Amino acid sequence: MAEHHQPQSYGYQQRHPMDTTTNKSQYYYQQNNDQPSTSKLLAVLTLFPVGGVCFLLAGLTLTATLIGIAIATPVFVIFSPVLVPAALTFALAIAGFITSGAFGVTALSSLTYIFNYFRKTQMGGGGGGGVSLQDSMDYAKRRAQDTAGYVGQKVKDVGQRTQDSAARA
């Protein structure tokens, strides 16, 4: 029979040189002689009641919320013929104000751009860096047509792939 030779341990745990894991709690207690410090004990004794009070308040808040929902639900059901149209009207009014503001900002920025363009033209700036308004409009038109063509081609490709996969199934 072969004898297995066990390496002797000299009060510390032998590890492989590439092992990077450590037992931090074991290290902590070896360094601190198995006794927690006074400051940590005071912190635990102070925070334990605070945590208990927070849990109590969380439970009371949950209970109050559930009771409030139980009481308010029949009221909402009874008044829903009034509340739903009122909420819809309110939501549509908010959407209208937001849309109006967006259109106003767009119009203001467009008018500011046109004003600055014509002001540069009148000051002898050459119409905004040598590019005329007609050239800018033609470029924008070509870009829109190119983008529309690209999107159309992508839609056709997706449709073709869908037909191909349906034919295989």
N, C-alpha and C positions, 0 to 999 in steps of 0.2 A: 504494500500500500504506500502511496505517496503521501508524504507529509506536506501540509500546507503551512507555509511560513507567514505568520501575521506580523506586520510591522508594529513596533512598540509605539505606544502613544505617550507623549510626555506632557500631558495636561492640556493639549490643544488638539483640535480636530484637523487631521491631515486632509488636504484638498488637492485636486489636480491643479497645476499651474494655470490652466486656461479657464478654470471655473470662476466665473465672476459673480455667482450668486452668494449671498451672505444671509445668515439668519440674524436679522437686525434686532429682534427682541432678545435673543441670546446674547448678542454683543452688548446691548444696552444694560442688561442685568449683570453681566460680568464686569462691566465698567463701573456700575453704581452699587455693587455689593448687595443686590437683591432688595434694595429699599428705595421706594419712591421718595422724591424730594418733598419737602414741606410745601413749597410753592405749588407743585402739581396737585398735592392733596387738597390744598385750599381752593385751587381752581375747580377741582371736581366737586367739592362740597358747596361751592358757590353756584356753579352752573347746573347742578342737579335740580335744585328747586326752581331755577329759572326755566329749565326745560320742561319741568312738570307744569308750571303755570302756563307756558306756551301751549302745551298739549291740551290743557283744560280749556283755554280760550279758543283753540281750534275746534274742539268738540262742541262748545257752546255756540260758536258761530255756525257750524254745520247744522246743529239742531234748529237754531233760529231761522236759517235759510230754508230748511225743509218745511218748517211750520209756515213761514211766509209764502212759500210756493203753494202749499196746501190751501191756504186762505185766499190767495190771489187768483188761482186758476179758475174757480167758479165766477169770480168777478170779471175776468177777461172773457170767459165764455158768454156771460150774459151781455156784456157791452161790446162784443166783437162786431156786431153790425155797425157800430159807430167807430170803433177803434181802427179797424182794418182800412176803411176808406180814408180816415184821417191820417193814418200812417202812410198810405199810398200817396195822398195829396202832398204831405210833407216831404216825402222822398222825391216826388216829381218836381216840387218847387226847388229843393236843394240841387237836383240834377240840372234844372234850368239855369239857376244862378251860376253853377260851375261852368256849364257850357257857354253861357253868355260871357263870362269872364275870359274863357279860353279864346272865343272868337274875337273879343275886344283886344286881347294881347296880340293875337295874330294880325289883326288889322293895324294896330299901332306899330308893330314891328315892320310890316310891309310898307306902310306910309313913311316910316322913318328911313327905310332903305331907299325908297324912291326919292325922297327929299335929299338925302345925302348924295345919291347918284347924280341928280340934276344940279346940285350945288357944286360938285366937282367938275361937271361939264361946263358950268358958267364961269368957274374960276380958272378955266384953261387947263384942267387936269387931264384932258384927253379922254374923258368918259370912263373913268375908273380903271386906269392902268392900261389903256390902249385896247380894251375890249368893249365893243359897242353893245348896246342893249339888245339889238337884233341878234348879234352873235351869241350872247348869253342865252337868249330865248331859244335859238336853234339848237344850241348844245343841250339845254335842258330837255327839249323835245326829243332829240336823238337818244339821250340817256333813258328817258321814259319808255321810248319804243324798244330799245335794247333790253331793258328790264322786263317789259311785258313779253317780249319774244322768249327770253330766258325762262320766265315763269311758265309760259305756255309749253315750252319744250319739256320742262320738268314734269308738268302735269301729264303730258302725253307719255313720258317714260314711266311714270308711276302707274298710269292706266294700262300700259302694255305689260308691265311686270305683274299687275293684278290679274290680267287676262291669262297670262302664261301660267301663273300659279293655280288659277282656277281650272285651267285645262288639264294640268297635271293631276289634280285631285280627283 
